[in-house]
Every structure is written in C-alpha cells, then in structure tokens.
C-alpha cells in the first residue's frame, strides 16, 4: 500500500474530506489531493502534522515503503563492498609488482 493510499484510507475512516485536511495542514486542497494521488510527497513536518491529526505514528505511512527499499539498499551495499574488496586486491597485487620490480632498476 503506497503513502497516498494510506492517507486516503485513514482520512475516509476518520470521516474527513480532503478540504478538511488541507485546512488543518494550512495547504491547498489541490496539494493535499496530490499527496493522496502520490503525485507529490509531504515534507517531514507535514507528515508529522498528518500523523497527529490522524492519531497515528509517522512511521505508519512509511513502513511498507521502507521495507521495499531496505533489500535494495542491502544488495547495493554488498555489491559496493565486493567492488572495494576487489579493488584492494588489485592494489595489493600492484604493490607487490612494484616492490619486485624496484630491485631491477
């Protein structure tokens, strides 16, 4: 479930209209509707206000998205570590070659 869908679901459960939320957040109704359609993302400050209005933790809106990102981040980090390890091995070999060749000159 994406952030916009969660916003809309909670708003409807709380029997509120987009205009109600916009007024409480001091933003335009258009901006709030963009949040619900995932055309725009609220700032952290606005997320905090939304969570307070709805009586939920800010993390409620982000939990699933974070779980989608973490595996990709983990794979990316592991790939980067492997690349650095390979680079280190290449450098070690180059150092050995240079030390070996140093005696020839």
N, C-alpha and C positions, 0 to 999 in steps of 0.2 A: 504494500500500500504506500503510495507516494505522499509527500507532505501535503500537497493540495487536497488530496482525497481525505486525509486525516482532518485537515482544517474544516472542510465542508461537513464531514460526518459528525464531528463534535459540535459544530455550530448548529446543525439541524437538531441534534439531540438536546441541545440547550434551548431550543425553540427561539433561535435568533435569526435575524435576516442579515445579509451582507452589509446593508447600510448601518445596522446597529453596531456591528463590529468596527466598521470604518469610523464611526463617530467616537467609539470608545478608544480607538487607536490614534485618533486625530490624523487620519489619512483619508484619501478619497475612496469612494465606493469602488471606483474603477481599479484602483491599486489593490484593494482587498480582493476583488474578484480575480485579478491576475494571480494573486497568491494561490487561490483555490484551483485555478486552471494550470498551475505550475508554469506560468509564463514569466513569473518573477519570484524571487525569494526574499522573504522578510529579513531585515537586519537582525542581529542578535538581540538588540534592545526591543524590537517589535516582537520577536519570538517570545521574549520574557513577558511582555505585556499580554500577549495572546494566551500564554500558559496560565498567567494569573487570572485572567478573565474566565477561562475555561476550568480553572481549578485542577490543572494537571502539571506535571513536571515538563520543563522544556525538552528534555530528552525524549519524551513520548513522540514528538514529531520527527525525531531524527534517528531513533533506534534502528529501524529496518534499513535505512539508507546507510548507516554506519556499518551494519553487518554485511551489506553488499560491497562496501568499499574495502573493508579490512582484508579479505582474502586477496584482492588485487594488490593491495599495498604490501602484504606479506610476500607475495610472489615477486613483486618488483624489488623489494629489499633483498631477498635471497639471490635474485639474479645479479643485483649490483654487487653484493658481497662476493659472489663467484667471479665476477669480472675483475674485481680488485685483487682477489687471490691469484688469478691467472696473470695479471699484470705484475704482481710482486714476484711470482716465479720467473717471469721473463726478465725482470730486472736483476734478480739473483744470478741467473744464468749469464747475463751480460757482464755483471761484476766479475764473475769467475773467469770469463773470457778475457776481460781487460787485465786482470791480475796475471793470468797465464801469459798473455802477450807482452806484458810490461817487461819481463825479463829478456825478451828478444831484442829490445832496442838499446 
